[in-house]
Amino acid sequence: MLDIKWMRENRDAMQKAIKDKGVNLNLNELFEIDSSVLELKKKVQELLEEKNAHAKKVASAAKDERSQLIEQGREIGSKVDQLKPKLQELEDSLQNLMWLVPNIPDPQAPLGKSEADNVEIKRWKEPPKFSFKPLDHVQILQNQNWADLERIANVSGSRTYSLKNEMVTLEMALFQMAFDLLQSKGFTLLTVPALVREHALYGTGHFPTGRDQVYYLPNDDLYLSGTAEVPLNSLHAKEMINEADLPILYAGFSPCFRREAGSAGRDVRGLIRVHQFYKVEQYIICKNDPEESLKWHQKLLETSEEIVQALDLPYRIVDCCTGDMGTGKVRMYDVECWVPSEEKYRETHSCSSLHDWQARRTNVRYREKQGAVKFCHTLNNTAVATPRILVPFLENHQLEDGRIAIPEKLRPYIGGKETLGKKLT
């Protein structure tokens, strides 16, 4: 959400953002309703002032004039009562359109319609060259008895999984490594629930357009969140934060749920696109300053790179185009790890800067030393998400005898082991 006053003064910039991000929003309709709201508010205010003036006249009026003045006051009040429902209807319509307003993308963000238009800006480490025919992650899991994908599907449906034995140990080790790194950088570790109220999903911008991706529990009027960003973003809703307490750095761990509606037939094999997963999310609330936001955006990205490099995974970074970055983003980078079986890079981390777009939706503000009140800026990025990160991890580190090599920096979290699994050849 943006400041409506700023939007009125920058119509061309708004129209360009709507076009560049491919947002389904009629800006003319929004401004027409906005004008009607302003006009009706003015009319109501004038009537209320007139009613108050009549009330003052009653006190000093002659006895024979009072009844007439009282009746006139009632008539004015009746007009106000007739206008209020119409005003509320218009304000609701305006709010529904304001939820759809996109953020203004950074001028340096590449223009484009989809991920095909994203721009690669960095690569780290060359993909491995195997002296044997490498297996995909599903074959590795099956050979080592590290997962149950068929039985669990009978219990929980398609796109579910159950990790077993050393794979559970590996998953926990990845999280612990991420926790230690984030804590050393000043992040506050939090476990947060996946259950959230509707307003939290509006707060991040997942609603109103992303309802088809979210599981709903009607008996409880609660939703299952697809990322810890959702509860973290509303943790300080309606608060006035002390400037001295900024920035706030959170590392939120939670189970995550996504319906993956519309992705039928895509990435259905194994662990790539599942309905339930676990994630450590980096989330930052900082001062309303583009330079401050830029600094933290780079630090979030660097932290994710540290994690992926510690896992010794070949990766690239792409600068996401306007059509792929999402409605609320100012700038977004994806970290994509190499998946040997597909001979392609796949997104494992998504690093976003949203300026005050989310804070306006959740009303998170701070007061500057000079006294001015401003909306905060928010940013987020993945630290570790499983099971997706396991796909490139297993495939890149497989050995010819079937075992998995453990990178040196991960070994302290897995009992010092250099490999996982048993020799199969």
Salt bridges, closest charged atoms under 4 A:
GLU9 OE2 - LYS5 NZ 2.91
ASP20 OD2 - LYS16 NZ 2.59
ASP34 OD2 - ARG8 NE 2.64
GLU71 OE1 - ARG74 NH1 3.88
GLU91 OE2 - LYS41 NZ 3.48
ASP106 OD2 - ARG331 NH1 3.84
GLU120 OE2 - ARG123 NE 2.67
GLU120 OE1 - ARG316 NH1 2.91
ASP136 OD2 - ARG269 NE 2.83
ASP148 OD2 - ARG151 NH1 3.27
GLU166 OE2 - LYS417 NZ 3.64
GLU198 OE2 - ARG211 NH2 2.45
GLU239 OE1 - HIS236 ND1 2.90
GLU243 OE2 - LYS287 NZ 3.90
GLU260 OE1 - ARG273 NH1 3.29
ASP267 OD2 - ARG273 NH2 2.65
ASP267 OD1 - ARG346 NH2 2.50
GLU281 OE1 - LYS279 NZ 3.17
GLU292 OE1 - LYS295 NZ 3.72
GLU305 OE1 - LYS122 NZ 2.57
GLU306 OE2 - LYS185 NZ 2.77
ASP312 OD1 - LYS125 NZ 2.67
ASP319 OD2 - ARG331 NH2 2.69
GLU336 OE1 - ARG316 NE 2.68
GLU342 OE1 - ARG346 NE 2.59
GLU347 OE1 - ARG388 NH1 3.73
ASP356 OD2 - ARG360 NE 3.19
GLU368 OE2 - LYS374 NZ 3.43
GLU395 OE2 - HIS137 ND1 3.45
ASP401 OD2 - ARG403 NE 2.90
